[in-house]
Amino acid sequence: MGDATRWTREDVPRGDAYDRRFQQLEAAGADVHGEAAFVASLEPSSVLDAGCGTGRVAAELARRGVGVVGVDLDETMLEVARRKAPGISWVQADLSTLSLGRRFDLVVMAGNVLLFVAPGTEAQVVERACAHLLPGGRLVAGFSLGPLAKGVTLADYDAMASAAGLALESRFATWGREPFVPGGDYAVSVHRSPA
């Protein structure tokens, strides 16, 4: 993906500045661990946090006793993750060519990960995520829909997951499991690989 990713072309806070936003939300009383709580409720023993950023989700999963590996392309984000949770394995890698040589109970792509990869690599990212799943494992992804989706629709995503051998298990409007209604502006999808 390199410099061609949407993430590197966007003028967004990175590293400590990105992390500070969640620290401020948490200090104000907001629950910033909805993604981790959702994932933990599925009772995985191992999780790949694909597009882990500064490690918020991975660190919370580790705190809850889940074995986790975090992967991100942005080294400035990983620097913060390594500082915050040095006991976690943090890997700098391109999600579209990812090959860790191991498999997980669950792969999570939280925080619009699929919307920030290089245009045209979305299906490769989904395929590589699925290649890291154990039999019966789950791919969990949450991302914005509509104008913010940058051309990625739920139908597209479902087709990518299906092509990678996964079936839709459930879909919600939020990480808090609010029911999904077509036309909504966000979706959390759970796809499962065959056992």
C-alpha angles and dihedrals in degrees: 000000000000115000091347095075119111087232094061091046095050121089096231133140113269137189114353092001091056092047093048090066092062092043089055092048091050092047088053090055100261119144104242095174101072093117093050092046090051092049094044090052088064087061101229118171092203130033135183109208100206111199091013097173111187092351102255095140096037093048092051091048090051089049087055091053100260118138106237142179121195124210128187137153095218110086092194089061093046092051089062092044092052091049093049098043112017092169093067123085107245117190128192106215145133109257092214092063099027116152114164097163094236140078134228139206089237140012116203127197105186129170102038093300093156091053093058101051121102111289110262095023098086094102091048090051091052091046092050091047090052091048087063095056125104116228107288090018125145135234111207119189133171122191144151121265133206120029092353092056093080091221099314110123129187089247089055092048093047089050091051091049092047091050088054090054100260131129126210109256101174143340132204137182093231141015085255089066099251107168115269115241120191109252093037122136099235138034136190109200128193115199123180134208121226115272 
